[in-house]
Every structure is written in C-alpha cells, then in structure tokens.
Amino acid sequence: MSRIALITGASSGIGLATAEAFAKHNIDLILCGRRQDRLNDLQKQLNQSVRVTTLVFDVRDRQAVEVAIQSLPEEWQAIDILVNSAGNAHGLSPIQDGDPEDWDLMIDGNIQGLLYVSKAVMPGMVARQRGHIVNLSSVAGKQTYANGAVYCASKAAVEAISEGMRLDLTQHGIKVTNVAPGAVETEFSVVRFKGDAERAAKVYEGFDPLTAQDIADSIAYAVMAPAHVTIADITILAGAQAAATTIHRK
C-alpha cells in the first residue's frame, strides 16, 4: 500500500519539486498551497503515476488549516509523511529599520504556520504509531546574518521545533527530519524583495545556486531511509557557498 504525504507550499519551489520526487517513489500526494490553479496543474501532471488530491489554505490561518485537513476523505486521512515546506522571507534591512508587517508575515508563516499544520497531522500519526515529519529550516536558522535578524530567528525556531518534535515523537514511532538549505534559486528572493525580479536575480549571480530539485532529492532520501534509520538534520550548501552569506562568486 502506498504511503501518503501532505506537502505545504506545493504550488512552487521546494514543495513542488518534493511532490515530483515523491511521485517517482510511488508516494500518494496531498498538495497544499494558496494557488489553486498551480495545484491543479501539478495534480494533472502527477496523477498519471500516483493518487493526488489538493487542499487550498494559508498556513497562517489556524482555522482554515484545521477545516481543510479535517475535510479529507477517510482514504486520505492516514498521512504517513508531512513536509512543512511553506515559508517566506520579507525584507532585508537592519532590524531598527525593519517593517513590523514583514516580521508578522515571517513569524506567522515560518513558525505558527508550521505548528498549525503539524498540530492537525501529529495526533493521527501518534494514534497509528508511525509517521515522518520533514521541516524546512534554512542555513539562516543556524547562522544569523546582518539585515536578516527576524528571518533568521524564525528559522532558528524551526530548528528548535524540529529538535523538540524529535524528543517528543520518537517514542511514538515518528521520525523527524530538519532540512536546512543554503542558497536555492526559487521565488524566495523575489518575495523577499517585494517582486523586484532584477534585484532578486543578483542574489544568484556569479555562482551556481542550488535548485529546488537538489533539496527535494535530499528530502526523498530521508523519507526513503530504512525504518531503523532517522536522518535527523541535513544542511545543504551550494558548491561555492561556505556559510550563510559567504559565497565565492566568479
């Protein structure tokens, strides 16, 4: 019987690539995001090899999260894998110049959103005494950098939550994997710079950044590990990247 994975942020970037990687391993998919049209396109693409259903909600809305996940038909309720991929970065400035609305978006999405979705899924995993949770952190959660204090803090929180989940859930047969990507070329920088695609592109100039597929392959590796193996923490840097903001450009 195929395993079932619920992936947030599945309409783009790492979430989308993870859905594609899981489909290759015959894992059925619950694709979650805010853009129904993109989810529909991905569903059509992947339905040829696995079962796929979609849920549309904003992870920051606790009631919407609960209603959406509770609405799953019985055949979709036994979620084996949860990938908390949804997240965001907004703004890049010294903390004294930061926009509190940007702070709210990052804290609500990266921390509270992850918790809301996990809370909706974890009780079922505990009841079944099996499961695997993958949380998308960041190298920024391991090393704070200038002009990114709140984003880094939100991802450091993900690191702590992953560790805490592992401490609480391992006894129930549930694995927890924390994945911390470095410089990945996705929509990430476009969102951070408020749609300024030209500024976003400069982030990746002069070196070969990671791709969403690189991260998805690592997530798939973790969830396909034997039952007696837990991949607890993965940090993935681009080849030219030595630390969060130390990149050797050509």
N, C-alpha and C positions, 0 to 999 in steps of 0.2 A: 504494500500500500504506500502510495506517495506521501511524502511529508508536505505540510502546508506551511508557507512562510507569509507573514504580513510585513510589508515594507512601506515605511513612511517616506515621503519625499520621492515617490517613484515616478513622478512626471518628468524628471530631468536628472542630469548629473550622475552622481554615485548611486542614487536609488534606482534610477532607470537601468544603469549598467549592471547592478546587482540582480535585478529582475531577469535580465537577459542571461546572466551567468547561471542563476538558479535553474532557469528553464532547461539549460543544457544538462543539468543533473536531475531532470525529471521531478523537480520540486514544484508543486502547485502554488499558485500565487494570489495573494490578496494585495492589490496595488492601491496605495493610498496617496492622495495628494489634493491640491486645491483646483487643479485644472482638468476638468472632466474630459475635454477634447483630447488632451495629450494622453490621458489614461486610456481612453477608448482606442486611440491609435496603437498604443503598446499592447493592449489586450488583443486586438486583431492580429498583431504580429506574432504574439507568443501563444495564442490559442491553438495554433497548429501542432504544438508539441506538448503542452500541459494545460490543465484547467486554470482559468483565470477569472477572477471577479474584481470589481473595483469599489472603493469607498471614497467619497469626496468629503473632506473636512479640513479644518485648520487645527493643527495640533495644539494651538494656544487656547482653543475653546474647549474647556473640560466637558461641558455638557454635550457638545457636538461629537467629541471623541467617544464618550460613553454611549450615546444614542447610535452612532454609526457601527461601532463594534458589536453592540448588543443586537443590532439588526441582522447580523449574519445568519443565514440559514444554518440549520443543525449540521449539515455536512461540511460547513466551513468553520465551525466553532473550535475544533481541536487544533489550535495553532501550535505548531512544533517549533517554529523559528520566528523571532521578532527582530527586525532590523530597524533600529531607530536612526534613520538617515536624514530626516527633515531637520533643518537648522539654517542659520543665517548669520551674516556679518553685515553691520550697518555702520558706515562712517570709519574714518581713520584720522584721528586727531588727538592732541594731548587731552588728558582727562578733564582738565579745567575748561576746555573748550567744547567738550562733548555735548551732544544733544540728548537730553533725558528720554525723548521718544525713541531714539536709536537704542538706548540702553534697555528700555522696556521690551522692544522687539527682540533683542538678543536674549535677554533673560527669560522672557516668556516662551520663546521658541526653543532655545537650546537647552534650557533646564526644565521649566514647567511642562512644556510640550512633551519632552521625553518621559517625564514622570507620569503625565496623564495617560499616555498610550500604554506605558508599561503597566500601570495600575489596572487598566482594563484587560490586560492579557495575562498577567502573572498568576492570578488565582486559579485559572484553568490549568496552567502548567503545574502548579503545586498540587492540584487535585489529581492530575494524571501522573505526577511524579516523573516528569520528563519535560525537556524543552531546552532552547538555546536562545539567549538574548545577545544581540550584537549592537553595541553602542558606538556611534561615530563621534569620536572626540576630535583632536587635532594636535599637531605638534605645538600649537599655541596653548594647549592645555598643560603642556609640560615645561614650556619656557615662555615667560611673559616678555613681550616686546614693546618698545616705545610706541605710543599712539594707538595701542590696541588693548588697553587695560581691561575694559569691560568684556570685550570679546574673549580675551584670554581667560578672564575669570570665569566666564560661562562655560568654557571648555575644560577648565580645571575642575569645575563642578561635575562635569560628565565623568572625568577620571575618578573622582571620589565616589560618585554614584555607582559606577561600574564595580569598583572595589567593594563597596558596601553590598551591592546586589550579590556578588560572588560569596561574600561571607554569610549572607542570609539564605541564599537559594541553593547552594551546592548540596546541602543535606537533603534537598528535595529532588535531586537528580537533574538540576537545571544548570547548564553551562552559561557562563557569561564571558564574552569577548569584547575587549575595548580596542578599537582601531583608531589610530592617530595618524592621519595623512599629513604630509607636508604640502608642497606647492602643487596643487592639482588644477589644471585648466578646465574650469566649468563655468557656469553662470555666476559663481561665487563672487568674483571681483566686480562684475557688472552690477550686482546687487549692492555690494559694499560701496561702490562709487555712484550710487543713485542713477544707474543707467548710462553712465559715461563710458561707452564702449572703448573709446580711444585711450582713456586713462587706464581702464582695466587691462587692455592688451599689453600695455607697457610692463605690467607686472611679470609677464612671461617672456619678455624679450631677452635674447642673448643666451638662452639655455633651453634644454628640452624638459618641459614640465611633466609631471605625472599626468596620466589620463584617468578618467573615471573607471575605465576598464581595468587599469592596474589595481585600483583599490577593490573593485568588485572581485577580481581573481583571488585576492587575499581573503576576502570575506568568505568566498566559496570554499577556499582551502580550509578555513577554520571550521565551517559547519559540516564539512565532509570528513573531518578527522574521526578516527575510531572512537568508540564510546568511552574508552578509558583515557582519552587524551583531551585536555582542555587547552586551547590556545588562548591564554589569558589576556595578552596585550601585544599589539603589533604597532610599531612605529615605522612608517614608510616615507622615505625622503626621495626627492628627485636625485639623480646621479650627481648633479652639480651643486646640490644643497647640503651644507654641513650642519646647519642649525635652522631655527625658525626663520630668521631673516638674513642668514649668511648664505648667499648664493653666488657662485663663481660664474660670471657671465662672460661670454665670448666678446 
